[in-house]
């Protein structure tokens, strides 16, 4: 099974599934936890394989993400006016590019710092809207053109719908190594490996929703 079965699990009880906001927050709380335990954790980056059969994904050519040194003040959840972060470096950014609200913006400690924009999609029907599909790559291209290292990531399940898979392929073709896919199935496994705990959530019981990672992704 894949993570979408978990995200949509409550359909069986006639309770609406939790929104992306919940899962985005859970992911950021996990990142904060990783910083507190000083344990090196690398989340693998993937890309579409464009084959006619499984596996549908392969490891990305870009570097994986290391979250060991991501502190609380290095990220924001659903920030507004995100382009204001860089306006003092490159001037006013076209409002057409700035009309996006990434689920997560991350700043990685480096000299100069590098950045990541993360868009989270959890259900099988989730997809990018037309503005996201154009504005995200335009912003990433603009920043990198001005020597500000920035990458775009989709945080999704290996069980995403066909539309999101096609959109990921479009972004991959346009941005190359400036784009990558992060899988919730990988995140859940890292939660268990690093002994992450929050309330009474049993992350160990979620491992059954990660098995598709081994069949849908190239070893």
N, C-alpha and C positions, 0 to 999 in steps of 0.2 A: 504494500500500500504506500501511498504518498501522503504528504502533509495536507492536501486539500480535504482528505477524509476527516482529518482532525478539525480543520477550520470550519467544516460544514457539518460536524458531528451532531450538533443539537437539532438539526432538521428532523431527526428521528423522534424527537420529543416535542415537536411543534414549537420549540423556542427558537427565535431568530438567531443566526450565528453572530458571534462578536464581530465588530467592524475591524477594518484595517488599523484603526487608531489603537486598539488594544494590543494587537500583535506588534505594531511598531514600538509602542512603549515597552513591551516585554523585551524586545530586542535591545533597546537602548539601556534598560536596566541591567541586562546581561553584560553589555559592554562595560558599564560602570563597575560591575562585579569583577570583571577580568582585570581592570585597572587596580582594584583594591587588593587582589591576591598576588599581584606581580607575577602572574604565570603567563608565559608566552603562549598565545593562541593565534593560530593562523586559520583564517577562513578561506577556503579554496575558491578561486574565481573560475568560472566556466564560460563556454561559448557554444553557440549552436553548431551542430555538426553537418546539417543539411544533407543527410543521407536519406535513403528510401526505406530504411528500417532501423530498428534499435541497434546500438544506442543513439539517442537523439542529441546528446551533448558530449563535449570533450573538454579537457582542461584548457583554460585560456592561455594565450601566449604571454599575457601580461603577468606581473608579479601578483601573488596572492596578498590578501590584506592581513597585516599583523596588528592586532588590537591591544597588544601588551601595554602600550603607553598612551592609550586614549583616556583622558581624564574627563571629569564631569563638565568642565568648561570648554571642552573641545568639540562638543556636539550640540545640536539643537533639533528639536522635534517640530516638524511642520512650521518652520519660521516664515514670517511675512517679510516682504521686501528683501529677499535673499540677495539680490544683486547689489544692495548697498554695502555688502561685505567688501566688495572689491572696487567700489566706485572711487575711492581715494587713490587707487593705484592706476586705474585705466580710464577714469572719467565716467561720465554719464553713459549708462547702458541703454540701448534701445528698449523702450517699454514693451515692444512685441516679444523680445527675448526674456524680459524680466517678469512676464506674466505667468510664472510658475511657482508652485509651493512644494518643493521636494519634501518627502516624508522625513528625511534625515539629511542634515549637512554635517560632515565630519572634517575636522582639521587635524592633520597628522603632524606631529612635532618633527620638524626638519628645518634646515636652513638653505633656501627659504622653505616655508611650510608647503605641504601639498594638501589637496582637498579631495573629498569624495561627496558626490550627490547620490543619495540612495532613494529609489522609488519602490515602495513595498506594494506587492499585489498578492492576495492570498486565495481567492476563490477561483474556481475553474472558469468563471465567466468574466473575471477581471481583465481589463486591458487599459492601455494608455489612451487618453483622448487625443484628438488631432493636434491641439496646442502643445501638449507634452511631447508628442512625437517630433515636432519641429523645433520648439524652443529649447529643449534640453540639449540636443546636439549643437545648436547654434551657440548656446552659452559656453559649453565645454570647449568648442573650437575657438571661440573668442578669447577665453581665459588662457588657453595654451598658446595661442598666437601671441599673447602679451606676456609670455614666460611665467605664467601662473599655472603650475601643474594641477590639473583637475581631471577626475575620471567619473564616469557615470555608471551606476550599477542598478540592476533590477534585482530586488530581493523577492524571490518567488519560490514556488514548489516545482519539482520536476513534473508534476501533474497539471501544469497550467493548461489553459485552453489553446486551441490552434491560433487564435488571433494574437494572443500575447507572444506566442512563439514566433510568429511571422514578424511582429513588431520588433522583437529582440534581434531577429536576423537583419532587419533594416538598419537598426542602430549599430549593430556589429559591422555591417558592410560600410557604413559611413564613418564611424569613429575608430575602427580598428582596435588597437590596444588601449584606447581611452575608454572602452566600454567593456563591461563584464557582467556576469550573472552570479548571484549568490543564492544558494539554495537553503530553504528553511530546514530541509532534511539534514544538511550539514550542521546548521546551527543547533538543532535539537541534540545531535550526537555530541557536539562540543559542550553543551549544557551538562550532559551526563558525565562526560569525561572530566570536566573541571569541578564536578560536584556542586553545581549551581543549585541553590534552593531559594524558593520564595513562597511563603505561606505553606499551604498543604498541597501545592501542585506536585504531582508525581511525574517528573520528567522521564523517569525510567519506563513508565508505562506508555510513553509516546514513541518508543523505539520501533514499535510495529508500524508506525506511520513514516518510517524512513527507509524501509526495505527497497522501495522502487529506485532509490539512488543507485543501487548496485546494478540494476538492469537497464536503466535509462541513460546511464552515463558511461562513457568509455573509460576503462580502467587505466 
